């Protein structure tokens, strides 16, 4: 069990640029979740996958956000045309069915 | 929509003493799970303890225990024999069967030596 891995750990970009984050879940975990956490707040749900199927999307996930999980393994979260308000920590978590979720270290996004 | 409220932004405890962190939630469901997660500064979120709503018995994990009051929709965390390593942000979270987590705003716990 190597844990949930997220890459990169930090991303600094200019407003208007596109960014992509990657999450590698714990092997054999069929569920994968993305959350967003702003400073001093609890994480907020963005979306989740069961295997390769995206089963739920939050209204927080505007049309500038897209997530994929090809082949039910790793997942990517892309943000297009980044805005100042996108600055946050993006957390990935995985679980086996309804077992407790295990979190990665997160990707901190800073928009200049 | 389900909501989770942590009314204590910050708490302090002396090393070796006991502290209780409060959490209330709102739901119309009868079957759900509750969790406490710990997030040390710049580190990974770690599961501390979980409670299944259909279980009457309060969950315990070593020095950590909960007081689950289903009718009152209350789920507090008690940390006994506090250690310096317990210092972190603590999040209370609610989950319906198989779905997303809904988190509270968190409580910063400071441990004094």
Boltz contact constraints between the chains, C-beta under 6 A:
constraints:
  - contact:
      token1: [A, 41]
      token2: [B, 105]
      max_distance: 6.0
  - contact:
      token1: [A, 42]
      token2: [B, 91]
      max_distance: 6.0
  - contact:
      token1: [A, 42]
      token2: [B, 103]
      max_distance: 6.0
  - contact:
      token1: [A, 42]
      token2: [B, 104]
      max_distance: 6.0
  - contact:
      token1: [A, 42]
      token2: [B, 105]
      max_distance: 6.0
  - contact:
      token1: [A, 42]
      token2: [B, 106]
      max_distance: 6.0
  - contact:
      token1: [A, 43]
      token2: [B, 103]
      max_distance: 6.0
  - contact:
      token1: [A, 45]
      token2: [B, 100]
      max_distance: 6.0
  - contact:
      token1: [A, 98]
      token2: [B, 98]
      max_distance: 6.0
  - contact:
      token1: [A, 100]
      token2: [B, 47]
      max_distance: 6.0
  - contact:
      token1: [A, 100]
      token2: [B, 50]
      max_distance: 6.0
  - contact:
      token1: [A, 103]
      token2: [B, 44]
      max_distance: 6.0
  - contact:
      token1: [A, 103]
      token2: [B, 45]
      max_distance: 6.0
  - contact:
      token1: [A, 105]
      token2: [B, 44]
      max_distance: 6.0
